[in-house]
């Protein structure tokens, strides 16, 4: 599989391959950006059938590659490893209070390679505290 996507994007990507002649994969090539090397996905063609244009100036003039087969796309699933109670912080600190950043970073490091976190705001209504869900990638299944 040459493209690994998240479950929430699976239907959109499948639709683009079936109706818009594939998925264009654009890599950020701005040397001064923290996003260098990260990928942006767009349909391979516009609705009128013309080839897609760059989604941003930092992605260059042509896509890195175009995926046209469903079998080339895999959907990553995640497995919850732990939960950490932390406080909200300003955006410049990644929305995590600086006093709790070490606690979150330690939990992510303990989870292992590829670990990530997402907020669980449902349990935090009206409170500065929320739960961070620590997850690791579990497996990749074909989109087809």
C-alpha positions in Angstrom: 0.0 0.0 0.0 1.4 3.3 -1.0 -1.0 5.6 0.9 -2.1 5.1 4.5 -5.1 7.2 5.6 -7.2 7.7 8.8 -10.6 6.0 9.1 -12.5 9.3 9.0 -11.1 10.0 5.5 -11.8 6.6 4.0 -15.2 7.5 2.3 -13.9 10.7 0.8 -10.7 9.1 -0.6 -12.8 6.2 -2.0 -15.1 8.7 -3.7 -12.2 10.6 -5.2 -10.7 7.5 -6.7 -14.0 6.4 -8.1 -15.3 9.7 -9.4 -12.3 12.2 -9.7 -9.7 9.9 -11.4 -7.7 9.4 -8.2 -6.0 11.1 -5.3 -3.2 13.6 -5.8 -0.6 13.4 -3.0 1.3 16.7 -2.5 4.4 17.0 -0.3 5.3 20.2 1.5 8.7 21.4 0.1 9.0 24.7 2.1 12.4 24.4 3.8 11.4 26.9 6.5 8.1 25.1 7.4 7.6 22.7 10.3 5.4 20.8 7.8 8.2 19.9 5.4 7.7 16.4 4.0 4.1 16.2 5.2 1.5 15.2 2.7 -1.7 16.9 1.6 -4.4 15.0 -0.3 -6.7 16.4 -3.0 -8.8 14.9 -5.8 -6.7 14.3 -8.9 -9.0 16.4 -11.0 -11.4 19.3 -10.5 -15.2 18.7 -10.9 -14.9 19.9 -14.5 -12.2 17.3 -15.3 -9.2 19.6 -15.4 -6.1 18.4 -13.5 -5.9 19.5 -9.9 -3.8 22.5 -9.0 -1.6 22.8 -5.9 -3.5 23.3 -2.7 -0.8 25.7 -1.4 2.3 27.4 -2.8 4.5 25.3 -0.5 3.4 22.1 -2.2 5.0 22.9 -5.6 3.4 22.9 -9.0 2.8 19.1 -9.5 1.7 16.4 -7.2 4.3 14.0 -5.8 2.2 11.1 -7.0 -1.4 10.2 -8.0 -3.1 7.1 -6.5 -5.7 5.6 -8.9 -6.3 2.1 -7.4 -8.3 1.4 -4.2 -5.9 -1.5 -3.5 -3.0 1.0 -3.1 -4.8 2.7 -0.1 -4.7 1.4 3.5 -6.8 2.5 6.4 -4.9 2.8 9.7 -6.7 1.8 12.9 -5.7 3.0 16.4 -5.7 1.2 19.8 -6.2 3.1 23.0 -3.3 2.5 25.4 -4.0 4.9 28.3 -5.6 8.1 29.4 -4.1 11.1 31.1 -5.9 13.9 32.9 -4.5 17.3 31.9 -5.4 21.0 31.8 -6.2 23.0 28.7 -3.6 25.5 27.7 -3.1 28.2 25.0 -2.6 27.2 21.3 1.1 28.1 21.4 1.5 25.2 23.8 -0.5 22.7 21.7 -3.7 23.4 23.8 -2.0 21.7 26.8 -1.1 23.6 30.0 2.6 23.9 30.2 2.6 22.4 33.7 1.0 19.2 32.3 3.1 19.0 29.1 5.7 16.7 30.7 3.0 14.4 32.0 1.6 14.1 28.5 5.0 13.6 26.8 5.9 10.9 29.3 2.7 9.0 28.6 3.3 9.2 24.9 6.9 8.0 25.2 5.8 5.1 27.5 3.2 4.0 24.8 5.9 3.5 22.3 6.7 4.2 18.6 4.0 6.0 16.6 2.0 6.9 19.7 -0.3 9.9 19.5 -2.9 11.6 21.6 -6.3 13.1 21.1 -8.5 15.1 23.5 -11.6 13.6 25.0 -13.6 16.8 25.7 -16.9 15.0 26.4 -16.0 14.5 30.0 -14.7 18.1 30.6 -17.7 20.4 30.0 -17.2 23.6 32.0 -13.8 22.6 33.4 -10.2 23.5 32.5 -9.3 19.8 32.8 -9.8 17.2 30.1 -8.7 13.6 29.4 -6.0 13.0 26.7 -6.4 9.6 25.1 -3.1 8.0 24.2 -3.2 5.8 21.2 -0.9 3.6 19.1 -1.4 2.4 15.5 -2.7 -1.2 15.6 -3.0 -2.3 12.0 -3.6 -1.3 8.4 -6.5 -2.7 6.4 -7.0 -2.3 2.7 -9.6 0.3 1.6 -11.2 -2.2 -0.7 
